[in-house]
């Protein structure tokens, strides 16, 4: 399925006192950074915003397994790189979980910025039919 592009910024999930955010990481610790591609991520950390801490670390899953676990966790957002393939993207987007581009950020910064809605939204998977560059919303056949 095709999921339409969203605005580049502005969707804050800070509508309640608590929300979970999944952040893909280059390692299984809070010192990790969001890697350059979803598929290259060896770990995913689930960050609880009310305690500002990691509540679960998942390691050595396939991209599709990470995507399913993000959905199953009840997280409101996934922070990864805009380089995400179709299968993982469709699992996450199909569950209406927001995808944010936090490539290169530390896990804590990425989770906090996702919660605040200050990261770019990933509108679709890499190579998708519309704004595949992940740079914003589609406007008259181009990416904004």
N, C-alpha and C positions, 0 to 999 in steps of 0.2 A: 504494500500500500504506500501511497504517497502522502506525506504529511506536509501541509503548507508551511511556508516560512513564517516566522514570527518577527516582531520588532527586534532590533539589535540589542537594546538594553531596556530596562524598565520593569521587568517582572520580578518583584521582590516576593520571596516566600516567607517574609517576616510578618505574616498575618496572625501568628499565634506566639505564645511564649516558647514553644518548643517545636523543632523540626529536625529531621534527620537528613543529612546530605552525604551521598557517597562520593568519594574522591578516588580516582584511579591514581596509583602511585608507582614510582620506580623502585620502591622497597616497602617492606611491611612494617614501617615505623612512622611515627609522627614527623620524623625528620625528612621524609620522602618528598619528592616533587612530582607534579603531574607530567607524565611522559609525553613524547611527541606523537604517539598514536595509541588508540584504545587497545589495539591488538597486541602491542608490545608491552602492555602493563602486566607486571608479575604480581601485583597486589591491588586490593581495593580496601580502603578504610571507610568505615561508617562513622560519621562525625555527628554527635548530638549537640545541637546549638544551645540548648538551655544550660548544659554543663560545660560547653566549649571544650569538648574532649572526644577522643576516639572511644567508641563503645564496642567495636568489633573490627578485627583484621581478617581479611580473606586473602589467601595466597594460592598461586598455582592452579587457577581455574582457566578454562577457555574463555574467550571474549563473550560468547553466548551465555556461559554459566555466570560470569560476572554480571552481565545484563539482567539475567533472571533473578539473581540474588539481590541486585539493587531494587528491582521491582518488589520482590517478596519482603524486603526489609521495611517497606512502607516509606522509603525516602521520597522526599519531594523533589530532589534534584540529583543529577549525576554530573560531576565535574570531570572532564576528560579533555582530550585534544579534539580539534575539529576533524582530525583524521580518524574517522570511525566508519567501519564498513557496514553495509546494508543490514546484515542479519542482527548484529548487536543493536544498531540504531533502531530498527523496527520493533524489537522487544521493548526497549525503553520508551520510545515515542508512542507505541501502541498502548502503553499503560498510562499515558499522559504524564510522564515524569519529564520535567524540564532538563534539557541538556545544555550545560555551560562549557565554554572553552576556557580552561584554566591552564593551558600548556605552560610549563616552566615554573609555575607558582608552587610554593610550599603547600603541603596539604592543609595546614591550619588557615593560611591566607586564602586559599582557594575555597574552602568550606565557608569561611566568613563572608567572602565576597559573593558567593552564590546565594547565601542567605539574604544578603542585602540587595541582591539583584543588580550588582555592578559589573558582572562579567558578560561578555558577548554570548548570546544564545546560539546554539548550533541548530540551524533550521532543517538540515537533512544530512544524509550520509554522504561520504566522499564519493564523487562520481554520479550523484543522483541527478534526476531529471530537471531540477530547477536551479536554485542558488547553491550549487554544490561547493562553492568556495567557503561557505560558512561565514560570510561577511555581513549578513543581515537579511533584510526582507526583499522579496521579489517585487520589482516594479517594472511593469511594461517590458517583460522579457529580459531584464538585467538584474544584477545583484547590487543592492545598496550598501 
